Amino acid sequence: MKYTLFLLFAVITTLGCKNNTPAISNATTIDTAVVVHAIDHSREQFVLDSTVRQYRTTAQYFKASVVNPTKIIGVKGTLINIDPADLETVSGKQLGNHIDIELKELTTSEELAREGLSTVTNGKFQISGGAYYINMTSGGEQLKCKTGRTLAVKFRRNVTDEMALFIGQSDSTGQVTWKDGQQAMDTVEMIPDPADQSKKETKHTSIGDLYDYVLLSQFGWVNCSGYYSGGVTSLSVDVDKADSVNCINAYLVFKDINSVLRCNADLSKQPCSFNNIPIGAKAALVIIASKNGKTLTSRSKIVTTEFRKVPVKLKETPDNEVPGMFKLN
């Protein structure tokens, strides 16, 4: 009986303690923290990237001998000299029956934008004289240049500005950044003189002329470009909140300068903006988003002024109409 009374007293005492908060002098009040889980929009960005990938320029394909040197010429005049003795497979296997060459020649702002390329290096705006993709395989095996060997290539002159060669490097998201290739696009070529078998200089300074050979030690993207030296400004994109999209791909396609800037943004985390862009330039601002399986777009003709914010209202757009948004007319 005594044990039962003692147990009952202990329970009552415990319950009483739970209903009373002891007073503590000089206590610091701590507000309750609200834990907000960040929403992952990577799936939305993946769908958007898959959508815009279909608008890229179709590659050209060629075949070359694995025995004798071959010269191929692209639709826009790119000349590639291929010597199989300079090539080997990445895996170390023997070359197959022939060499397969893939080539892309992007010489306009429209083509650069559709490929998703930006003409900027280390934050510096560039003018492009053409971006090119060159890759080679044999028997399904990726090829590379042997150590100390190179691929000799000529590109057509598409702009009057002085150009240099930049090498493309892809990051984890597939975006290409450019690294200085330490080669000037020379407009002077030394060619044999049939009369005296000596060398003479021939200048290539007109649009459409071929530059002298550049030597590539790796395959992938290269860009013939030069730095812009004029005044610069910035521009931000203000998407209507009623459109209820999180991820956008934005393209600033310049009309009188052969250049493109691209911004992929998760608007729930950061705004979309373009910095160090030419001031007073005519351009088209193209926005592409994806929502509930539908493609949404916006296109605005603008002139870049100081610190401009461009309001954007998206509308549903058929996929076959999207490529035309990059045209400058």
Long-range contacts (C-beta under 8 A, 24 or more apart in sequence): 39-246, 39-268, 41-246, 41-247, 41-266, 41-268, 44-246, 44-247, 44-290, 45-247, 45-264, 45-266, 47-290, 48-247, 48-248, 48-249, 48-288, 48-289, 48-290, 49-174, 49-249, 49-264, 51-288, 51-290, 51-295, 51-319, 52-116, 52-249, 52-288, 52-322, 53-116, 54-319, 55-114, 55-322, 55-323, 55-326, 56-114, 56-115, 56-116, 57-104, 57-106, 57-111, 57-114, 57-115, 59-102, 59-103, 59-104, 59-133, 60-102, 60-103, 60-104, 60-105, 61-100, 61-101, 61-102, 61-103, 62-100, 62-101, 62-103, 63-98, 63-99, 63-100, 63-101, 64-98, 64-99, 64-101, 65-98, 65-99, 66-95, 66-96, 66-97, 66-98, 66-99, 66-138, 70-99, 72-101, 72-103, 74-103, 74-105, 75-105, 76-105, 76-107, 76-130, 76-156, 77-105, 77-155, 77-156, 77-208, 77-210, 78-103, 78-105, 78-132, 78-153, 78-154, 78-155, 78-156, 79-153, 79-154, 79-210, 80-134, 80-151, 80-152, 80-153, 81-151, 81-152, 81-153, 81-213, 82-136, 82-151, 86-145, 86-146, 86-149, 86-150, 86-151, 87-136, 87-138, 87-143, 87-144, 87-145, 87-146, 87-149, 88-143, 88-144, 88-146, 89-138, 89-139, 89-141, 89-142, 89-143, 89-144, 90-141, 90-142, 90-143, 90-144, 91-141, 91-142, 93-139, 93-141, 94-139, 95-138, 95-139, 95-141, 95-143, 96-138, 96-139, 96-140, 96-141, 97-139, 98-138, 99-136, 99-137, 99-138, 99-143, 100-136, 100-137, 100-138, 101-134, 101-135, 101-136, 102-133, 102-134, 102-135, 102-136, 102-137, 103-132, 103-133, 103-134, 104-131, 104-132, 104-133, 105-130, 105-132, 106-130, 106-131, 106-132, 106-133, 107-156, 107-158, 107-258, 108-258, 109-253, 109-254, 109-255, 109-257, 109-258, 109-259, 109-260, 109-326, 109-328, 110-253, 110-326, 110-327, 110-328, 112-258, 112-259, 112-260, 113-251, 113-253, 113-260, 113-262, 113-286, 113-326, 114-323, 114-326, 116-174, 116-175, 116-249, 116-262, 117-176, 117-221, 117-223, 117-260, 117-262, 118-175, 118-176, 118-260, 118-261, 118-262, 119-223, 119-225, 119-258, 119-259, 119-260, 119-261, 120-178, 120-261, 120-276, 121-166, 121-177, 121-178, 121-179, 121-180, 121-225, 121-227, 123-275, 123-276, 124-227, 124-228, 124-276, 125-227, 125-228, 125-232, 125-259, 125-261, 125-276, 125-277, 125-278, 126-166, 126-178, 126-223, 126-225, 126-226, 126-227, 126-228, 126-259, 127-159, 127-161, 127-225, 127-226, 127-227, 127-228, 127-257, 127-258, 127-259, 128-159, 128-223, 128-224, 128-225, 128-258, 128-259, 128-260, 129-155, 129-157, 129-158, 129-159, 129-161, 129-163, 129-185, 129-224, 129-225, 129-226, 129-258, 130-155, 130-156, 130-158, 130-223, 130-224, 131-168, 131-221, 131-222, 131-223, 131-224, 131-225, 132-221, 132-222, 132-223, 132-224, 133-220, 133-221, 134-216, 134-219, 134-220, 134-222, 135-219, 135-220, 136-219, 143-219, 144-218, 144-219, 145-216, 145-217, 145-218, 145-219, 149-217, 150-215, 150-216, 150-217, 151-215, 151-216, 151-217, 151-219, 152-213, 152-214, 152-215, 153-213, 153-214, 153-215, 153-216, 154-210, 154-211, 154-212, 154-213, 154-214, 155-185, 155-210, 155-211, 155-214, 155-224, 156-208, 156-209, 156-210, 156-211, 157-185, 157-187, 157-204, 157-205, 157-206, 157-207, 157-208, 157-209, 157-210, 157-211, 158-207, 158-224, 158-258, 159-207, 159-258, 160-207, 161-226, 162-226, 163-211, 163-224, 163-225, 163-226, 164-224, 164-225, 164-226, 165-214, 165-222, 165-223, 165-224, 166-222, 166-223, 166-224, 166-225, 167-218, 167-220, 167-221, 167-222, 168-220, 168-221, 168-222, 168-223, 169-220, 170-220, 170-221, 173-264, 175-262, 175-264, 176-221, 178-223, 178-225, 181-214, 181-222, 183-214, 183-215, 185-211, 185-212, 185-214, 185-224, 186-211, 186-212, 187-211, 187-212, 188-212, 189-213, 228-257, 228-259, 228-278, 230-278, 230-279, 231-278, 231-279, 231-280, 232-275, 232-276, 232-277, 232-278, 232-279, 233-277, 233-278, 233-279, 233-304, 233-305, 233-306, 233-307, 233-308, 234-273, 234-274, 234-275, 234-276, 234-277, 234-307, 234-308, 235-273, 235-274, 235-277, 235-285, 235-302, 235-304, 235-307, 235-308, 235-309, 235-310, 236-271, 236-272, 236-273, 236-274, 236-308, 236-309, 236-310, 237-263, 237-265, 237-271, 237-272, 237-273, 237-285, 237-287, 237-309, 237-310, 237-312, 238-309, 238-310, 238-311, 238-312, 239-267, 239-272, 239-287, 239-289, 239-312, 239-314, 240-311, 240-312, 240-313, 240-314, 243-289, 243-291, 243-296, 243-313, 243-314, 244-291, 245-289, 245-290, 245-291, 245-296, 245-314, 247-289, 247-290, 248-272, 248-287, 248-288, 248-289, 249-287, 249-288, 249-289, 250-274, 250-285, 250-286, 250-287, 250-288, 251-284, 251-285, 251-286, 251-287, 251-288, 251-326, 252-277, 252-283, 252-284, 252-285, 253-283, 253-284, 253-285, 253-286, 253-326, 253-328, 254-278, 254-281, 254-282, 254-283, 255-281, 255-282, 255-283, 255-284, 255-328, 256-281, 256-282, 257-281, 277-304, 278-304, 279-304, 279-305, 279-306, 280-304, 280-305, 284-325, 284-326, 284-328, 285-310, 285-312, 286-325, 286-326, 287-312, 287-314, 288-322, 289-314, 295-319, 295-322, 297-322, 297-325, 299-325
